[in-house]
């Protein structure tokens, strides 16, 4: 008898927090610590990302925060962070004209390896000195 496939969420992880403090518009945050998504450790296929962006003035509606996932194929070396790394773009959070926003990207494909989150602030304004975070909920397929 064939089994059923269902999705199961892993543990919510904060990837960026203090790295986002006072991040100027047009700048990249320092890359996060490594998140281990190797198949023997977690092996999630996708992730739901949540960005909480706190600012002192309205962001420009339609501007974006751009998310990159810097993969480590060998477990030790990651793509460079001197600008947008080719092939590492994961998606964009589209801003609203508000001073604090909560934005979600669902179903982002995750590399089956260690990776780091890298975020560009394209909102049009600097982030506040505290209160901004990037979190990820890994989603796995399981079989019964």
C-alpha positions as CSV (number, residue, x, y, z in Angstrom):
1,X,0.0,0.0,0.0
2,X,1.4,3.4,-1.0
3,X,2.0,5.9,1.8
4,X,1.0,9.5,2.0
5,X,3.3,12.5,1.5
6,X,2.8,15.5,3.8
7,X,4.8,18.6,4.8
8,X,6.3,19.1,8.2
9,X,7.9,22.2,9.6
10,X,11.2,22.2,11.3
11,X,12.4,24.6,14.0
12,X,12.1,28.4,13.4
13,X,15.6,29.8,13.0
14,X,16.7,33.5,13.3
15,X,19.2,34.0,10.5
16,X,19.8,37.8,10.8
17,X,19.1,40.1,13.7
18,X,21.9,42.5,14.9
19,X,23.4,42.3,11.4
20,X,20.4,44.4,10.2
21,X,20.8,47.2,12.8
22,X,21.0,50.6,11.1
23,X,21.5,48.9,7.7
24,X,21.6,51.7,5.1
25,X,19.5,51.6,2.0
26,X,21.5,50.1,-0.9
27,X,23.7,48.1,1.5
28,X,24.1,44.4,2.2
29,X,23.9,43.0,5.8
30,X,26.8,40.9,7.0
31,X,26.1,37.3,6.0
32,X,24.5,35.2,8.6
33,X,26.1,32.3,10.5
34,X,26.0,29.1,8.6
35,X,22.7,27.1,8.6
36,X,23.2,23.4,8.3
37,X,20.7,21.9,5.9
38,X,22.7,18.9,4.9
39,X,20.5,15.8,4.4
40,X,22.0,14.0,7.4
41,X,21.3,17.0,9.6
42,X,17.9,18.4,8.5
43,X,17.5,18.2,4.7
44,X,14.6,20.6,4.3
45,X,13.5,21.1,0.7
46,X,12.1,24.6,1.1
47,X,12.0,27.4,3.6
48,X,9.5,30.1,4.5
49,X,11.3,33.3,5.2
50,X,10.0,36.2,7.3
51,X,11.5,39.6,7.3
52,X,10.5,42.1,10.0
53,X,11.9,45.5,8.9
54,X,11.8,48.4,11.4
55,X,12.5,51.9,10.1
56,X,12.1,55.4,11.3
57,X,10.3,56.6,8.1
58,X,8.2,55.1,5.4
59,X,9.9,52.7,3.0
60,X,9.3,53.3,-0.7
61,X,6.4,51.1,-1.9
62,X,7.5,48.7,-4.5
63,X,11.2,48.7,-3.5
64,X,12.7,45.5,-2.4
65,X,14.8,43.7,0.2
66,X,16.7,41.1,-1.8
67,X,17.6,37.7,-0.3
68,X,20.6,35.6,-1.3
69,X,21.5,32.1,0.0
70,X,25.3,31.6,-0.1
71,X,25.8,27.8,-0.4
72,X,28.8,25.9,0.7
73,X,29.1,22.8,-1.5
74,X,32.2,21.6,0.4
75,X,31.0,22.6,3.8
76,X,33.6,25.2,4.4
77,X,33.7,27.8,1.6
78,X,30.9,30.1,0.6
79,X,30.2,32.5,-2.3
80,X,31.8,35.9,-1.9
81,X,30.0,38.9,-0.4
82,X,31.4,41.7,-2.4
83,X,28.1,42.4,-4.1
84,X,25.1,40.4,-5.4
85,X,26.6,36.8,-5.8
86,X,25.7,35.3,-9.2
87,X,23.4,32.3,-8.9
88,X,22.6,32.8,-5.3
89,X,19.4,35.0,-5.6
90,X,16.5,33.5,-3.6
91,X,13.8,36.1,-3.9
92,X,12.6,39.6,-3.0
93,X,10.5,41.0,-0.2
94,X,8.4,43.8,-1.8
95,X,8.1,46.9,0.5
96,X,5.0,48.8,1.4
97,X,4.9,52.5,2.3
98,X,5.2,51.9,6.1
99,X,7.6,52.3,8.9
100,X,7.5,48.8,10.1
101,X,6.8,45.9,7.8
102,X,6.4,42.1,8.1
103,X,7.1,40.4,4.8
104,X,7.0,36.7,3.9
105,X,8.6,34.6,1.1
106,X,7.1,31.1,1.0
107,X,8.5,28.0,-0.6
108,X,12.0,29.2,-1.3
109,X,14.1,26.2,-2.5
110,X,16.9,25.5,0.0
111,X,20.3,24.0,-1.0
112,X,21.0,20.6,0.5
113,X,24.1,21.9,2.1
114,X,25.3,24.5,4.6
115,X,24.3,28.1,3.6
116,X,24.3,31.6,4.8
117,X,21.6,34.3,4.4
118,X,22.7,37.5,2.7
119,X,20.2,40.4,2.5
120,X,20.3,43.7,0.5
121,X,18.3,46.7,1.8
122,X,16.7,48.3,-1.2
123,X,13.8,49.8,0.8
124,X,14.8,53.5,0.2
125,X,15.5,54.1,3.9
126,X,17.9,52.9,6.6
127,X,16.7,50.2,9.0
128,X,16.3,51.2,12.7
129,X,19.1,50.6,15.3
130,X,17.2,47.5,16.5
131,X,14.0,45.5,15.9
132,X,14.6,44.0,12.4
133,X,15.0,40.2,11.9
134,X,15.2,37.6,9.2
135,X,13.8,34.2,10.2
136,X,13.3,30.9,8.4
137,X,11.0,28.0,8.9
138,X,12.3,24.9,7.1
139,X,9.7,22.7,5.5
140,X,10.3,19.0,4.8
141,X,8.4,16.4,2.9
142,X,7.7,13.3,5.0
143,X,6.1,10.0,4.1
144,X,3.8,7.7,6.1
